[in-house]
Amino acid sequence: MFFLMGGDKKSRKADKNSRNSESTTHVRELFNAGRFPVVTTHEVEGRRIAKVLGLVCCRGYDSEEAFFGMAARAVNKGAQAIVGYNENVAFHPDGSKYFTCYGTAVMFEYDPADPDTLPFMLQQKFRERDNVIGDALI
């Protein structure tokens, strides 16, 4: 009966958590390098917004978990930044805190002179293609 029900629930949850930690680590690196802006204003100075991808939100008992979870959801949508960032903290009677982070995921207009204006997923695809072409030429 166990096999018919779809397998072990704990192993599926562990797989999901490992995927989430990988994407969170990637987003943390992008944010710390200054390549993924998160701003409280409704625009990023010097960049024009081409497309609004929608609201992204994440909750958690740790502020970093909530923040980088929100940023990871935005990157998974193809966003290059989050504008209108806000956060709330709920205090429970037992002394614990519950953080909520949210903002609007956006994409910028493409600037051919700056290849970093491409969405991160496209940058990775082009790098992989260039590596394959470079390996074929060698």
N, CA, C and O atoms as a GROMACS GRO file, in nm:
protein
  552
    1MET      N    1   0.081  -0.118   0.000
    1MET     CA    2   0.000   0.000   0.000
    1MET      C    3   0.086   0.126   0.000
    1MET      O    4   0.050   0.226  -0.061
    2PHE      N    5   0.200   0.120   0.067
    2PHE     CA    6   0.292   0.233   0.074
    2PHE      C    7   0.336   0.275  -0.065
    2PHE      O    8   0.340   0.394  -0.095
    3PHE      N    9   0.368   0.181  -0.150
    3PHE     CA   10   0.415   0.208  -0.285
    3PHE      C   11   0.306   0.277  -0.367
    3PHE      O   12   0.335   0.367  -0.445
    4LEU      N   13   0.181   0.234  -0.350
    4LEU     CA   14   0.071   0.290  -0.427
    4LEU      C   15   0.038   0.434  -0.386
    4LEU      O   16  -0.018   0.509  -0.465
    5MET      N   17   0.070   0.471  -0.265
    5MET     CA   18   0.036   0.604  -0.216
    5MET      C   19   0.136   0.711  -0.263
    5MET      O   20   0.114   0.829  -0.233
    6GLY      N   21   0.238   0.678  -0.331
    6GLY     CA   22   0.328   0.778  -0.387
    6GLY      C   23   0.464   0.787  -0.322
    6GLY      O   24   0.537   0.882  -0.348
    7GLY      N   25   0.500   0.694  -0.239
    7GLY     CA   26   0.635   0.694  -0.185
    7GLY      C   27   0.645   0.758  -0.048
    7GLY      O   28   0.546   0.786   0.018
    8ASP      N   29   0.768   0.779  -0.009
    8ASP     CA   30   0.799   0.831   0.124
    8ASP      C   31   0.788   0.983   0.125
    8ASP      O   32   0.856   1.052   0.050
    9LYS      N   33   0.701   1.035   0.210
    9LYS     CA   34   0.677   1.178   0.219
    9LYS      C   35   0.801   1.252   0.271
    9LYS      O   36   0.829   1.364   0.227
   10LYS      N   37   0.874   1.190   0.363
   10LYS     CA   38   0.993   1.254   0.420
   10LYS      C   39   1.101   1.273   0.314
   10LYS      O   40   1.168   1.376   0.313
   11SER      N   41   1.120   1.176   0.227
   11SER     CA   42   1.224   1.189   0.125
   11SER      C   43   1.187   1.297   0.023
   11SER      O   44   1.275   1.368  -0.026
   12ARG      N   45   1.059   1.309  -0.010
   12ARG     CA   46   1.017   1.415  -0.102
   12ARG      C   47   1.040   1.552  -0.039
   12ARG      O   48   1.083   1.645  -0.107
   13LYS      N   49   1.012   1.565   0.090
   13LYS     CA   50   1.032   1.691   0.159
   13LYS      C   51   1.182   1.724   0.167
   13LYS      O   52   1.220   1.841   0.152
   14ALA      N   53   1.266   1.625   0.189
   14ALA     CA   54   1.411   1.647   0.193
   14ALA      C   55   1.463   1.693   0.057
   14ALA      O   56   1.548   1.782   0.050
   15ASP      N   57   1.411   1.633  -0.053
   15ASP     CA   58   1.450   1.675  -0.187
   15ASP      C   59   1.410   1.820  -0.212
   15ASP      O   60   1.488   1.898  -0.268
   16LYS      N   61   1.290   1.857  -0.171
   16LYS     CA   62   1.242   1.993  -0.189
   16LYS      C   63   1.328   2.091  -0.110
   16LYS      O   64   1.363   2.198  -0.160
   17ASN      N   65   1.362   2.056   0.013
   17ASN     CA   66   1.445   2.144   0.096
   17ASN      C   67   1.584   2.162   0.037
   17ASN      O   68   1.639   2.272   0.045
   18SER      N   69   1.642   2.058  -0.022
   18SER     CA   70   1.775   2.072  -0.082
   18SER      C   71   1.771   2.161  -0.205
   18SER      O   72   1.863   2.240  -0.227
   19ARG      N   73   1.665   2.150  -0.286
   19ARG     CA   74   1.650   2.239  -0.402
   19ARG      C   75   1.634   2.383  -0.356
   19ARG      O   76   1.692   2.474  -0.415
   20ASN      N   77   1.554   2.405  -0.251
   20ASN     CA   78   1.533   2.540  -0.199
   20ASN      C   79   1.662   2.599  -0.146
   20ASN      O   80   1.689   2.717  -0.167
   21SER      N   81   1.743   2.520  -0.077
   21SER     CA   82   1.868   2.572  -0.022
   21SER      C   83   1.967   2.607  -0.134
   21SER      O   84   2.043   2.702  -0.120
   22GLU      N   85   1.967   2.531  -0.244
   22GLU     CA   86   2.054   2.563  -0.357
   22GLU      C   87   2.014   2.695  -0.422
   22GLU      O   88   2.100   2.778  -0.451
   23SER      N   89   1.885   2.715  -0.445
   23SER     CA   90   1.840   2.840  -0.508
   23SER      C   91   1.860   2.957  -0.413
   23SER      O   92   1.894   3.067  -0.458
   24THR      N   93   1.840   2.936  -0.283
   24THR     CA   94   1.862   3.043  -0.186
   24THR      C   95   2.009   3.082  -0.181
   24THR      O   96   2.041   3.200  -0.170
   25THR      N   97   2.098   2.985  -0.189
   25THR     CA   98   2.242   3.013  -0.189
   25THR      C   99   2.279   3.095  -0.313
   25THR      O  100   2.356   3.190  -0.304
   26HIS      N  101   2.224   3.058  -0.428
   26HIS     CA  102   2.251   3.131  -0.553
   26HIS      C  103   2.203   3.276  -0.542
   26HIS      O  104   2.274   3.368  -0.580
   27VAL      N  105   2.083   3.294  -0.490
   27VAL     CA  106   2.025   3.428  -0.477
   27VAL      C  107   2.105   3.510  -0.376
   27VAL      O  108   2.126   3.629  -0.396
   28ARG      N  109   2.148   3.447  -0.268
   28ARG     CA  110   2.229   3.517  -0.167
   28ARG      C  111   2.359   3.569  -0.231
   28ARG      O  112   2.400   3.681  -0.203
   29GLU      N  113   2.422   3.488  -0.317
   29GLU     CA  114   2.543   3.531  -0.386
   29GLU      C  115   2.516   3.648  -0.480
   29GLU      O  116   2.593   3.743  -0.486
   30LEU      N  117   2.403   3.641  -0.556
   30LEU     CA  118   2.366   3.750  -0.646
   30LEU      C  119   2.343   3.879  -0.569
   30LEU      O  120   2.391   3.985  -0.609
   31PHE      N  121   2.269   3.870  -0.460
   31PHE     CA  122   2.236   3.989  -0.380
   31PHE      C  123   2.362   4.048  -0.319
   31PHE      O  124   2.382   4.170  -0.325
   32ASN      N  125   2.447   3.966  -0.261
   32ASN     CA  126   2.569   4.016  -0.197
   32ASN      C  127   2.667   4.075  -0.298
   32ASN      O  128   2.747   4.162  -0.262
   33ALA      N  129   2.662   4.029  -0.423
   33ALA     CA  130   2.748   4.084  -0.528
   33ALA      C  131   2.691   4.211  -0.589
   33ALA      O  132   2.756   4.274  -0.672
   34GLY      N  133   2.570   4.249  -0.548
   34GLY     CA  134   2.507   4.370  -0.601
   34GLY      C  135   2.442   4.350  -0.736
   34GLY      O  136   2.413   4.449  -0.804
   35ARG      N  137   2.417   4.227  -0.776
   35ARG     CA  138   2.359   4.198  -0.908
   35ARG      C  139   2.209   4.177  -0.904
   35ARG      O  140   2.146   4.159  -1.008
   36PHE      N  141   2.150   4.178  -0.784
   36PHE     CA  142   2.005   4.162  -0.770
   36PHE      C  143   1.955   4.267  -0.669
   36PHE      O  144   1.952   4.241  -0.549
   37PRO      N  145   1.917   4.386  -0.720
   37PRO     CA  146   1.874   4.491  -0.627
   37PRO      C  147   1.737   4.464  -0.567
   37PRO      O  148   1.646   4.417  -0.634
   38VAL      N  149   1.724   4.496  -0.440
   38VAL     CA  150   1.596   4.492  -0.369
   38VAL      C  151   1.581   4.630  -0.306
   38VAL      O  152   1.657   4.666  -0.215
   39VAL      N  153   1.483   4.707  -0.353
   39VAL     CA  154   1.467   4.845  -0.309
   39VAL      C  155   1.326   4.870  -0.257
   39VAL      O  156   1.232   4.802  -0.297
   40THR      N  157   1.314   4.966  -0.169
   40THR     CA  158   1.182   5.002  -0.115
   40THR      C  159   1.108   5.100  -0.205
   40THR      O  160   0.987   5.116  -0.191
   41THR      N  161   1.179   5.164  -0.297
   41THR     CA  162   1.116   5.257  -0.390
   41THR      C  163   1.048   5.179  -0.503
   41THR      O  164   1.058   5.057  -0.511
   42HIS      N  165   0.980   5.253  -0.590
   42HIS     CA  166   0.907   5.187  -0.699
   42HIS      C  167   0.987   5.186  -0.829
   42HIS      O  168   0.932   5.156  -0.935
   43GLU      N  169   1.115   5.219  -0.822
   43GLU     CA  170   1.203   5.212  -0.938
   43GLU      C  171   1.347   5.198  -0.890
   43GLU      O  172   1.380   5.230  -0.775
   44VAL      N  173   1.433   5.150  -0.980
   44VAL     CA  174   1.576   5.140  -0.951
   44VAL      C  175   1.644   5.250  -1.031
   44VAL      O  176   1.626   5.260  -1.153
   45GLU      N  177   1.722   5.330  -0.964
   45GLU     CA  178   1.786   5.444  -1.030
   45GLU      C  179   1.874   5.398  -1.146
   45GLU      O  180   1.956   5.308  -1.131
   46GLY      N  181   1.855   5.463  -1.260
   46GLY     CA  182   1.935   5.434  -1.378
   46GLY      C  183   1.886   5.315  -1.460
   46GLY      O  184   1.948   5.283  -1.562
   47ARG      N  185   1.780   5.251  -1.421
   47ARG     CA  186   1.728   5.135  -1.495
   47ARG      C  187   1.580   5.156  -1.523
   47ARG      O  188   1.507   5.207  -1.438
   48ARG      N  189   1.535   5.119  -1.642
   48ARG     CA  190   1.394   5.130  -1.677
   48ARG      C  191   1.328   4.994  -1.667
   48ARG      O  192   1.381   4.894  -1.717
   49ILE      N  193   1.214   4.989  -1.603
   49ILE     CA  194   1.140   4.864  -1.586
   49ILE      C  195   1.065   4.833  -1.715
   49ILE      O  196   0.987   4.914  -1.763
   50ALA      N  197   1.089   4.714  -1.769
   50ALA     CA  198   1.022   4.672  -1.892
   50ALA      C  199   0.900   4.586  -1.864
   50ALA      O  200   0.802   4.591  -1.938
   51LYS      N  201   0.905   4.508  -1.756
   51LYS     CA  202   0.796   4.416  -1.729
   51LYS      C  203   0.782   4.393  -1.580
   51LYS      O  204   0.881   4.374  -1.508
   52VAL      N  205   0.657   4.396  -1.533
   52VAL     CA  206   0.626   4.364  -1.394
   52VAL      C  207   0.581   4.219  -1.390
   52VAL      O  208   0.484   4.182  -1.456
   53LEU      N  209   0.651   4.136  -1.313
   53LEU     CA  210   0.621   3.993  -1.307
   53LEU      C  211   0.522   3.958  -1.196
   53LEU      O  212   0.463   3.850  -1.197
   54GLY      N  213   0.504   4.048  -1.100
   54GLY     CA  214   0.406   4.025  -0.996
   54GLY      C  215   0.464   4.026  -0.856
   54GLY      O  216   0.584   4.044  -0.836
   55LEU      N  217   0.375   4.006  -0.760
   55LEU     CA  218   0.411   4.008  -0.619
   55LEU      C  219   0.482   3.879  -0.581
   55LEU      O  220   0.441   3.770  -0.621
   56VAL      N  221   0.588   3.892  -0.503
   56VAL     CA  222   0.656   3.776  -0.445
   56VAL      C  223   0.656   3.794  -0.294
   56VAL      O  224   0.671   3.906  -0.244
   57CYS      N  225   0.639   3.684  -0.224
   57CYS     CA  226   0.626   3.690  -0.078
   57CYS      C  227   0.682   3.562  -0.018
   57CYS      O  228   0.675   3.455  -0.078
   58CYS      N  229   0.738   3.575   0.102
   58CYS     CA  230   0.785   3.458   0.174
   58CYS      C  231   0.775   3.487   0.323
   58CYS      O  232   0.792   3.601   0.367
   59ARG      N  233   0.748   3.382   0.400
   59ARG     CA  234   0.734   3.395   0.544
   59ARG      C  235   0.826   3.296   0.613
   59ARG      O  236   0.860   3.191   0.558
   60GLY      N  237   0.866   3.330   0.734
   60GLY     CA  238   0.950   3.238   0.810
   60GLY      C  239   0.981   3.292   0.948
   60GLY      O  240   0.954   3.408   0.980
   61TYR      N  241   1.039   3.204   1.030
   61TYR     CA  242   1.076   3.241   1.166
   61TYR      C  243   1.212   3.310   1.172
   61TYR      O  244   1.252   3.359   1.278
   62ASP      N  245   1.282   3.313   1.060
   62ASP     CA  246   1.413   3.378   1.051
   62ASP      C  247   1.404   3.485   0.944
   62ASP      O  248   1.351   3.460   0.836
   63SER      N  249   1.454   3.606   0.971
   63SER     CA  250   1.442   3.716   0.875
   63SER      C  251   1.517   3.688   0.746
   63SER      O  252   1.467   3.721   0.638
   64GLU      N  253   1.636   3.628   0.754
   64GLU     CA  254   1.711   3.596   0.633
   64GLU      C  255   1.641   3.489   0.551
   64GLU      O  256   1.640   3.496   0.428
   65GLU      N  257   1.582   3.391   0.616
   65GLU     CA  258   1.508   3.286   0.546
   65GLU      C  259   1.393   3.348   0.467
   65GLU      O  260   1.371   3.313   0.352
   66ALA      N  261   1.320   3.440   0.528
   66ALA     CA  262   1.207   3.505   0.461
   66ALA      C  263   1.256   3.594   0.347
   66ALA      O  264   1.198   3.592   0.238
   67PHE      N  265   1.361   3.672   0.370
   67PHE     CA  266   1.412   3.764   0.268
   67PHE      C  267   1.465   3.689   0.147
   67PHE      O  268   1.426   3.717   0.033
   68PHE      N  269   1.556   3.594   0.170
   68PHE     CA  270   1.616   3.524   0.057
   68PHE      C  271   1.519   3.426  -0.008
   68PHE      O  272   1.533   3.393  -0.125
   69GLY      N  273   1.421   3.378   0.067
   69GLY     CA  274   1.315   3.297   0.007
   69GLY      C  275   1.234   3.379  -0.090
   69GLY      O  276   1.200   3.332  -0.199
   70MET      N  277   1.201   3.504  -0.052
   70MET     CA  278   1.129   3.594  -0.141
   70MET      C  279   1.212   3.623  -0.266
   70MET      O  280   1.161   3.618  -0.378
   71ALA      N  281   1.339   3.653  -0.247
   71ALA     CA  282   1.427   3.682  -0.361
   71ALA      C  283   1.441   3.561  -0.453
   71ALA      O  284   1.446   3.577  -0.575
   72ALA      N  285   1.448   3.441  -0.397
   72ALA     CA  286   1.459   3.319  -0.478
   72ALA      C  287   1.334   3.299  -0.563
   72ALA      O  288   1.342   3.258  -0.678
   73ARG      N  289   1.218   3.327  -0.507
   73ARG     CA  290   1.094   3.316  -0.584
   73ARG      C  291   1.093   3.415  -0.699
   73ARG      O  292   1.044   3.384  -0.808
   74ALA      N  293   1.146   3.535  -0.676
   74ALA     CA  294   1.153   3.635  -0.783
   74ALA      C  295   1.246   3.590  -0.894
   74ALA      O  296   1.213   3.601  -1.012
   75VAL      N  297   1.364   3.539  -0.857
   75VAL     CA  298   1.460   3.492  -0.958
   75VAL      C  299   1.402   3.375  -1.036
   75VAL      O  300   1.423   3.365  -1.157
   76ASN      N  301   1.329   3.287  -0.971
   76ASN     CA  302   1.265   3.174  -1.040
   76ASN      C  303   1.160   3.221  -1.139
   76ASN      O  304   1.132   3.150  -1.236
   77LYS      N  305   1.102   3.338  -1.118
   77LYS     CA  306   1.006   3.396  -1.213
   77LYS      C  307   1.078   3.465  -1.329
   77LYS      O  308   1.015   3.499  -1.429
   78GLY      N  309   1.209   3.485  -1.317
   78GLY     CA  310   1.286   3.554  -1.420
   78GLY      C  311   1.313   3.699  -1.388
   78GLY      O  312   1.355   3.775  -1.476
   79ALA      N  313   1.291   3.741  -1.264
   79ALA     CA  314   1.309   3.881  -1.226
   79ALA      C  315   1.455   3.919  -1.218
   79ALA      O  316   1.543   3.835  -1.195
   80GLN      N  317   1.480   4.048  -1.236
   80GLN     CA  318   1.614   4.103  -1.222
   80GLN      C  319   1.625   4.194  -1.101
   80GLN      O  320   1.734   4.238  -1.066
   81ALA      N  321   1.511   4.221  -1.036
   81ALA     CA  322   1.510   4.306  -0.917
   81ALA      C  323   1.375   4.294  -0.848
   81ALA      O  324   1.279   4.240  -0.902
   82ILE      N  325   1.372   4.346  -0.725
   82ILE     CA  326   1.246   4.358  -0.651
   82ILE      C  327   1.232   4.504  -0.613
   82ILE      O  328   1.322   4.562  -0.552
   83VAL      N  329   1.118   4.563  -0.649
   83VAL     CA  330   1.088   4.701  -0.611
   83VAL      C  331   0.972   4.701  -0.512
   83VAL      O  332   0.896   4.604  -0.506
   84GLY      N  333   0.959   4.808  -0.437
   84GLY     CA  334   0.851   4.819  -0.340
   84GLY      C  335   0.862   4.718  -0.227
   84GLY      O  336   0.761   4.668  -0.177
   85TYR      N  337   0.985   4.688  -0.188
   85TYR     CA  338   1.009   4.587  -0.083
   85TYR      C  339   0.954   4.635   0.051
   85TYR      O  340   0.966   4.753   0.087
   86ASN      N  341   0.894   4.543   0.125
   86ASN     CA  342   0.843   4.572   0.258
   86ASN      C  343   0.851   4.445   0.342
   86ASN      O  344   0.854   4.334   0.288
   87GLU      N  345   0.854   4.462   0.473
   87GLU     CA  346   0.854   4.347   0.561
   87GLU      C  347   0.771   4.376   0.685
   87GLU      O  348   0.760   4.490   0.729
   88ASN      N  349   0.715   4.271   0.740
   88ASN     CA  350   0.637   4.280   0.863
   88ASN      C  351   0.690   4.176   0.960
   88ASN      O  352   0.743   4.072   0.921
   89VAL      N  353   0.674   4.206   1.089
   89VAL     CA  354   0.712   4.112   1.194
   89VAL      C  355   0.593   4.096   1.286
   89VAL      O  356   0.539   4.194   1.336
   90ALA      N  357   0.554   3.972   1.308
   90ALA     CA  358   0.446   3.942   1.403
   90ALA      C  359   0.510   3.881   1.528
   90ALA      O  360   0.591   3.788   1.519
   91PHE      N  361   0.472   3.932   1.642
   91PHE     CA  362   0.524   3.882   1.769
   91PHE      C  363   0.417   3.795   1.833
   91PHE      O  364   0.302   3.836   1.848
   92HIS      N  365   0.455   3.675   1.871
   92HIS     CA  366   0.363   3.581   1.935
   92HIS      C  367   0.379   3.586   2.087
   92HIS      O  368   0.485   3.624   2.137
   93PRO      N  369   0.274   3.548   2.159
   93PRO     CA  370   0.282   3.551   2.306
   93PRO      C  371   0.393   3.464   2.364
   93PRO      O  372   0.441   3.490   2.474
   94ASP      N  373   0.433   3.360   2.291
   94ASP     CA  374   0.540   3.274   2.343
   94ASP      C  375   0.679   3.334   2.323
   94ASP      O  376   0.779   3.274   2.363
   95GLY      N  377   0.686   3.453   2.262
   95GLY     CA  378   0.813   3.520   2.244
   95GLY      C  379   0.875   3.503   2.107
   95GLY      O  380   0.977   3.567   2.077
   96SER      N  381   0.818   3.420   2.023
   96SER     CA  382   0.874   3.399   1.889
   96SER      C  383   0.830   3.510   1.794
   96SER      O  384   0.730   3.578   1.818
   97LYS      N  385   0.905   3.526   1.687
   97LYS     CA  386   0.876   3.626   1.584
   97LYS      C  387   0.848   3.553   1.453
   97LYS      O  388   0.905   3.447   1.426
   98TYR      N  389   0.761   3.611   1.372
   98TYR     CA  390   0.728   3.553   1.242
   98TYR      C  391   0.744   3.665   1.138
   98TYR      O  392   0.673   3.765   1.145
   99PHE      N  393   0.837   3.648   1.043
   99PHE     CA  394   0.870   3.752   0.946
   99PHE      C  395   0.797   3.727   0.814
   99PHE      O  396   0.782   3.613   0.770
  100THR      N  397   0.751   3.835   0.753
  100THR     CA  398   0.691   3.831   0.620
  100THR      C  399   0.762   3.935   0.534
  100THR      O  400   0.766   4.052   0.570
  101CYS      N  401   0.817   3.892   0.422
  101CYS     CA  402   0.885   3.982   0.328
  101CYS      C  403   0.811   3.975   0.195
  101CYS      O  404   0.776   3.867   0.148
  102TYR      N  405   0.787   4.092   0.134
  102TYR     CA  406   0.719   4.092   0.005
  102TYR      C  407   0.761   4.214  -0.077
  102TYR      O  408   0.808   4.314  -0.023
  103GLY      N  409   0.742   4.202  -0.207
  103GLY     CA  410   0.777   4.308  -0.301
  103GLY      C  411   0.732   4.269  -0.440
  103GLY      O  412   0.673   4.162  -0.460
  104THR      N  413   0.759   4.355  -0.537
  104THR     CA  414   0.718   4.333  -0.676
  104THR      C  415   0.839   4.292  -0.758
  104THR      O  416   0.938   4.365  -0.764
  105ALA      N  417   0.831   4.176  -0.823
  105ALA     CA  418   0.938   4.127  -0.909
  105ALA      C  419   0.929   4.195  -1.045
  105ALA      O  420   0.822   4.202  -1.104
  106VAL      N  421   1.043   4.246  -1.094
  106VAL     CA  422   1.044   4.319  -1.221
  106VAL      C  423   1.162   4.276  -1.309
  106VAL      O  424   1.261   4.221  -1.262
  107MET      N  425   1.146   4.303  -1.438
  107MET     CA  426   1.253   4.285  -1.536
  107MET      C  427   1.286   4.422  -1.594
  107MET      O  428   1.197   4.506  -1.608
  108PHE      N  429   1.413   4.444  -1.629
  108PHE     CA  430   1.456   4.571  -1.685
  108PHE      C  431   1.458   4.565  -1.837
  108PHE      O  432   1.456   4.457  -1.897
  109GLU      N  433   1.461   4.685  -1.898
  109GLU     CA  434   1.478   4.692  -2.043
  109GLU      C  435   1.618   4.640  -2.077
  109GLU      O  436   1.712   4.658  -2.000
  110TYR      N  437   1.630   4.576  -2.194
  110TYR     CA  438   1.757   4.521  -2.237
  110TYR      C  439   1.844   4.631  -2.296
  110TYR      O  440   1.798   4.711  -2.377
  111ASP      N  441   1.969   4.633  -2.255
  111ASP     CA  442   2.067   4.727  -2.308
  111ASP      C  443   2.176   4.644  -2.377
  111ASP      O  444   2.253   4.576  -2.309
  112PRO      N  445   2.184   4.648  -2.512
  112PRO     CA  446   2.283   4.565  -2.582
  112PRO      C  447   2.428   4.593  -2.542
  112PRO      O  448   2.514   4.506  -2.557
  113ALA      N  449   2.454   4.712  -2.493
  113ALA     CA  450   2.591   4.747  -2.453
  113ALA      C  451   2.631   4.681  -2.321
  113ALA      O  452   2.749   4.673  -2.289
  114ASP      N  453   2.532   4.635  -2.245
  114ASP     CA  454   2.560   4.576  -2.114
  114ASP      C  455   2.498   4.436  -2.108
  114ASP      O  456   2.378   4.424  -2.087
  115PRO      N  457   2.578   4.330  -2.125
  115PRO     CA  458   2.521   4.194  -2.124
  115PRO      C  459   2.464   4.152  -1.989
  115PRO      O  460   2.388   4.056  -1.982
  116ASP      N  461   2.499   4.223  -1.882
  116ASP     CA  462   2.444   4.190  -1.750
  116ASP      C  463   2.299   4.232  -1.735
  116ASP      O  464   2.236   4.200  -1.634
  117THR      N  465   2.242   4.303  -1.834
  117THR     CA  466   2.102   4.341  -1.826
  117THR      C  467   2.009   4.229  -1.870
  117THR      O  468   1.887   4.241  -1.857
  118LEU      N  469   2.064   4.121  -1.920
  118LEU     CA  470   1.982   4.004  -1.951
  118LEU      C  471   1.936   3.938  -1.822
  118LEU      O  472   2.007   3.943  -1.722
  119PRO      N  473   1.819   3.876  -1.822
  119PRO     CA  474   1.779   3.798  -1.704
  119PRO      C  475   1.882   3.690  -1.674
  119PRO      O  476   1.950   3.642  -1.765
  120PHE      N  477   1.894   3.652  -1.547
  120PHE     CA  478   1.998   3.559  -1.504
  120PHE      C  479   1.989   3.424  -1.574
  120PHE      O  480   2.091   3.362  -1.604
  121MET      N  481   1.867   3.378  -1.599
  121MET     CA  482   1.851   3.248  -1.666
  121MET      C  483   1.907   3.253  -1.807
  121MET      O  484   1.970   3.157  -1.852
  122LEU      N  485   1.885   3.366  -1.880
  122LEU     CA  486   1.939   3.378  -2.015
  122LEU      C  487   2.090   3.393  -2.013
  122LEU      O  488   2.159   3.340  -2.100
  123GLN      N  489   2.144   3.464  -1.913
  123GLN     CA  490   2.289   3.476  -1.902
  123GLN      C  491   2.353   3.340  -1.887
  123GLN      O  492   2.456   3.312  -1.948
  124GLN      N  493   2.292   3.253  -1.805
  124GLN     CA  494   2.346   3.119  -1.785
  124GLN      C  495   2.340   3.038  -1.914
  124GLN      O  496   2.434   2.966  -1.947
  125LYS      N  497   2.229   3.049  -1.989
  125LYS     CA  498   2.216   2.975  -2.114
  125LYS      C  499   2.322   3.019  -2.214
  125LYS      O  500   2.383   2.936  -2.281
  126PHE      N  501   2.345   3.152  -2.226
  126PHE     CA  502   2.445   3.201  -2.318
  126PHE      C  503   2.585   3.158  -2.278
  126PHE      O  504   2.667   3.124  -2.363
  127ARG      N  505   2.614   3.158  -2.146
  127ARG     CA  506   2.746   3.112  -2.101
  127ARG      C  507   2.766   2.965  -2.133
  127ARG      O  508   2.874   2.925  -2.177
  128GLU      N  509   2.663   2.884  -2.110
  128GLU     CA  510   2.673   2.741  -2.141
  128GLU      C  511   2.695   2.721  -2.291
  128GLU      O  512   2.776   2.638  -2.332
  129ARG      N  513   2.622   2.798  -2.373
  129ARG     CA  514   2.637   2.786  -2.519
  129ARG      C  515   2.777   2.827  -2.561
  129ARG      O  516   2.839   2.760  -2.644
  130ASP      N  517   2.829   2.937  -2.505
  130ASP     CA  518   2.963   2.982  -2.538
  130ASP      C  519   3.068   2.880  -2.496
  130ASP      O  520   3.167   2.860  -2.566
  131ASN      N  521   3.048   2.814  -2.382
  131ASN     CA  522   3.141   2.710  -2.337
  131ASN      C  523   3.141   2.591  -2.431
  131ASN      O  524   3.246   2.535  -2.460
  132VAL      N  525   3.023   2.552  -2.480
  132VAL     CA  526   3.012   2.439  -2.573
  132VAL      C  527   3.079   2.476  -2.706
  132VAL      O  528   3.150   2.394  -2.764
  133ILE      N  529   3.055   2.599  -2.753
  133ILE     CA  530   3.116   2.643  -2.880
  133ILE      C  531   3.268   2.652  -2.863
  133ILE      O  532   3.343   2.611  -2.951
  134GLY      N  533   3.313   2.707  -2.749
  134GLY     CA  534   3.457   2.716  -2.723
  134GLY      C  535   3.524   2.581  -2.716
  134GLY      O  536   3.635   2.565  -2.765
  135ASP      N  537   3.458   2.483  -2.654
  135ASP     CA  538   3.512   2.348  -2.645
  135ASP      C  539   3.519   2.283  -2.782
  135ASP      O  540   3.611   2.207  -2.810
  136ALA      N  541   3.421   2.313  -2.870
  136ALA     CA  542   3.419   2.254  -3.004
  136ALA      C  543   3.531   2.311  -3.091
  136ALA      O  544   3.582   2.242  -3.180
  137LEU      N  545   3.570   2.436  -3.066
  137LEU     CA  546   3.675   2.498  -3.145
  137LEU      C  547   3.813   2.451  -3.106
  137LEU      O  548   3.907   2.460  -3.186
  138ILE      N  549   3.827   2.400  -2.985
  138ILE     CA  550   3.959   2.358  -2.937
  138ILE      C  551   3.998   2.228  -2.993
  138ILE      O  552   4.107   2.177  -2.962
   0.00000   0.00000   0.00000
